[in-house]
Amino acid sequence: MRKAFAALTTVAVASLGALVPATSAQAADCSDAMAGALSGYMYAYDSTNCNGHLGHASGDDSNWGDSALSFQGADTNKASSILNNGNSYEVKFYNGTGYSGGHICLSRSEGWASNLSDDDYNTGASANNSISSHAWASASNCSKWAV
C-alpha cells in the first residue's frame, strides 16, 4: 500500500511540474489577449506580451496624448506591445501626432507584436514607448511592418 501511495504521489508531482512550463510558455506572447480581443479593434499595452492594457480602438486616433477618443493623456509614448484584431485593414502606428513621423504597420495576419523593442519605424527610430497616433490603412500604404 505504501509503494502504491508513493508511486501515485510521484506521478502527481511530476504532472504538476509539467504544467508550469506550459503556462509560462503561453504567457510569453499575446495569444491570451488575442483570444479575448473584440473583433474589429486594435489594442495597445504598456508592457511586453500584451500586459498592462492602455486602450483599444475601432477607429483612428491622431493624438494619443490629448483628451479625446480612445487613447488619452499618458497613453502617448507608452506602448510596448500592440495587437490587431481588425476585420479589413492593417493598423499603421506613427511616431508623431497627426499621423506624422515614422510609421510601422501591424497586419491582421500577424496579429500582434509582443515586444516593440524588437521593432523600428521606417525612419529607423525604435517603436518601443514611442507611438503617438494610429490609423487603419490598406497594406499598400505600409512600407514597414512589425514582427
C-alpha positions in Angstrom: 0.0 0.0 0.0 2.8 2.4 0.8 4.5 1.7 -2.5 1.3 2.4 -4.4 0.8 5.7 -2.5 4.5 6.7 -3.1 4.1 5.9 -6.8 0.9 7.9 -7.1 2.5 10.9 -5.3 5.5 10.8 -7.6 3.2 10.8 -10.7 1.1 13.7 -9.3 4.2 15.8 -8.5 5.7 15.1 -12.0 2.4 16.1 -13.6 2.3 19.4 -11.7 5.9 20.1 -12.8 4.9 19.5 -16.5 2.1 22.1 -16.2 4.3 25.0 -15.1 6.5 25.3 -18.3 3.3 25.2 -20.5 1.8 28.0 -18.6 5.0 30.0 -18.7 5.3 29.5 -22.4 1.8 30.8 -23.0 2.5 33.9 -21.1 5.4 34.8 -23.3 3.2 36.1 -26.2 -0.1 37.8 -26.8 -2.3 34.7 -27.6 -4.4 35.1 -24.5 -5.0 38.8 -25.2 -5.9 38.0 -28.8 -8.4 35.3 -27.7 -10.2 38.0 -25.6 -9.9 40.8 -28.1 -13.0 42.4 -29.7 -13.4 41.8 -33.4 -12.6 45.0 -35.4 -10.4 46.6 -32.7 -6.7 47.3 -32.3 -5.1 47.2 -28.8 -2.0 48.7 -27.2 -0.3 47.6 -24.0 2.1 49.3 -21.6 4.2 46.2 -21.1 5.5 43.4 -23.4 3.4 40.3 -24.1 0.2 42.4 -24.2 0.2 43.1 -20.5 -1.0 46.4 -19.0 -3.9 47.4 -21.2 -3.5 51.1 -22.4 -6.6 51.1 -24.6 -8.3 49.8 -27.7 -10.0 51.4 -30.7 -12.1 50.6 -33.7 -11.3 53.9 -35.3 -8.3 56.2 -35.9 -6.7 58.4 -33.2 -4.5 61.3 -34.3 -3.2 62.1 -30.8 -2.8 59.6 -28.1 -1.8 62.3 -25.6 -4.9 64.6 -25.9 -8.2 64.1 -24.0 -10.3 62.8 -27.0 -11.0 59.4 -28.5 -9.8 56.0 -27.3 -6.2 56.8 -26.2 -5.7 59.8 -23.9 -3.2 61.7 -21.8 -0.5 59.4 -20.5 -1.1 56.8 -23.2 1.2 58.5 -25.7 4.7 57.1 -26.0 3.9 54.2 -23.6 3.1 51.2 -25.8 5.4 48.2 -25.6 3.2 45.7 -27.4 0.3 46.0 -29.9 -2.5 43.8 -31.2 -4.6 43.9 -34.4 -7.9 42.1 -34.4 -9.2 44.2 -37.3 -11.7 43.0 -39.9 -10.5 44.6 -43.1 -7.4 46.7 -42.6 -3.9 46.9 -41.1 -3.0 49.3 -38.3 -0.5 52.0 -39.1 1.2 53.3 -35.9 3.0 56.7 -36.0 5.8 58.2 -34.1 4.2 61.6 -34.1 0.8 63.1 -33.5 -1.4 63.9 -36.5 -0.2 60.7 -38.3 3.2 62.2 -38.7 6.8 61.0 -38.3 7.9 57.4 -38.9 5.4 54.6 -39.1 5.2 50.9 -38.6 2.3 48.7 -39.5 0.8 45.6 -37.9 -1.0 43.2 -40.2 -4.2 41.3 -39.3 -2.4 38.1 -40.3 0.5 38.8 -37.9 -2.0 39.6 -35.1 0.4 41.1 -32.6 3.9 42.4 -31.8 4.6 41.2 -28.3 7.8 43.3 -27.8 8.2 46.6 -29.7 11.8 46.9 -28.6 12.4 44.5 -31.5 10.8 46.9 -34.0 11.8 50.1 -35.6 9.8 52.7 -37.6 10.5 53.2 -41.3 12.8 56.1 -40.1 15.0 53.7 -38.0 13.8 55.0 -34.7 12.6 52.5 -32.1 8.9 51.8 -32.0 9.0 50.9 -28.3 7.4 53.5 -26.0 7.0 56.0 -28.9 3.6 55.6 -30.5 1.7 58.9 -30.6 -1.1 58.1 -33.2 -2.6 55.3 -35.3 -4.8 54.9 -38.3 -6.3 51.9 -40.1 -4.6 51.5 -43.5 -4.5 49.2 -46.5 -1.4 47.1 -46.8 -0.3 49.1 -49.9 0.1 52.1 -47.6 2.6 50.4 -45.4 6.3 50.3 -46.0 7.5 48.9 -42.7 6.0 46.0 -40.7 6.1 45.0 -37.1 7.3 41.5 -36.4 
